[in-house]
Amino acid sequence: MLGLRALVWTLAEPNRAQRLLDVTGLGPADLKASAGDPATLAALLGFLQAHEPDLIACAAEIGVEPAALVAAHRELEA
């Protein structure tokens, strides 16, 4: 659930959403089709983790500590 909340936050801003697509190589249709897939959510959380300002802003907006997003990323990659 945390990954989906982070995904919604990421997609809410067009430039950030485009960066996600560029970095992951996913197209909009691919992202829509795989939004609930653990690998896609892990890629999203890795994207946020790689850019600390986004990680911190996302965590604040969805009401969690940044460490919770990092832990979710680790869990999804396992």
N, C-alpha and C positions, 0 to 999 in steps of 0.2 A: 504494500500500500504506500509506503514511504517513497518508493521509486516512482510510482504513478503521480503522486503529489508533486514530486520534483519535476517530472516530465511536463505536467500542466504549467508549472511556474516557468520552466524553460521556454515553452512554446508561446507564452503570453507576450513575449517581446520579439518582434520580427527579426531584428538583427541577431539576437542571441539564438533564435530558432534556426536561422540560416547557418550560423557558425556550427551548430550541432550537426546539421545535415552535411556540411562541408567536411567536418572532422570525422564523422562516422562513415561517410560514404553512402548513407541511406538517402533514398528519395522520399518525398512526402507520402507516397502510397505505401512504400516499404515500412516507413515509421508507423503509419496508421495500422497496417496489418499486423505489425509485431509489437505494438505498444505494451502488451502484457507479458511478452516473452522475457524471461530472466536475463538472457544475453543482451537484449536491447536495453533493459533497465540498467544492467551493469555498465554498458557503454555510456549511457546517459550520466550515471553517477561518476564514472571515470572522467567524463567531459567536465563535469562540475568540479571535481577534485583537482583537475589539472589547471583550473583558473580560480584561485582562492577568492577573489572578489565575488564571483558568481556563487561559489560554495557558501560563503558567509551570507550573502544576500538571500539566497534560496532558503537556507536554514532559518534565517530570521523571519522570512515571509510565511513559511509553513509551520513555524513554531517549534522547531527542534534545534538541538545543538549541531554544529557542523560535524562533530565527531559521530553523530548518529548516521549522517549521510555516508561518511567514510566507512563506518561499520557495515552499513547496508550494502555498500559496494563490495566490500570484502566477502560478505556472506553470499552475494549473488555470483561472485566469481568462483566460489568454492565448488 
